Amino acid sequence: MAEVSKPMAWNGERSIRSSFSVQGPSMLPTLNLTGDVILAEHVSHRFGKIGLGDVVLVRSPTDPMKMVTKRVLGLEGHRLSFYADPLVGDDSVNVVVPKGHVWIQGDNVHASTDSRNFGPVPYNLIEGKALLRVWPPRCFGSLR
């Protein structure tokens, strides 16, 4: 799971932006395994401005003390189909994202714990939207 370590710059609950170190295999190849630093903003989600493809910081539905980084692949009302076991490729599962929820997945489907495991995530667990990778310098740029 791409876990978010402590914020590197945090201005409290009402922060507009912050930078975080992200570690883990679930967002490969978008984010590196050993600690990319991303710049995130904490305003868009408060106004319902999270869209498909956005990389978001989410309070883990299974451990509220953890923050995870995932990509939004479904919004409320969207119908999704996925394989229960992507390594085997059988037993397709269909789901409709309920009102007030999003569907999140890691870019590395073989090494991610995400909505395929815990289901749609309540929108209020979104803490921010990742904007840029700022470290390492050779990887600087948008996360789209």
Protein Blocks (a to p, Z undefined) as FASTA:
>chain_A
ZZddddfbdgbjklfbdcdddedjklpckbcfkopacdddfklmmnopacehiacddddf
klmkbccddddfbdehiacdddfblmnopaiadddddehiacdddfblmlcccfklnopa
dfklpgbdcfbdcbdfklgccfZZ
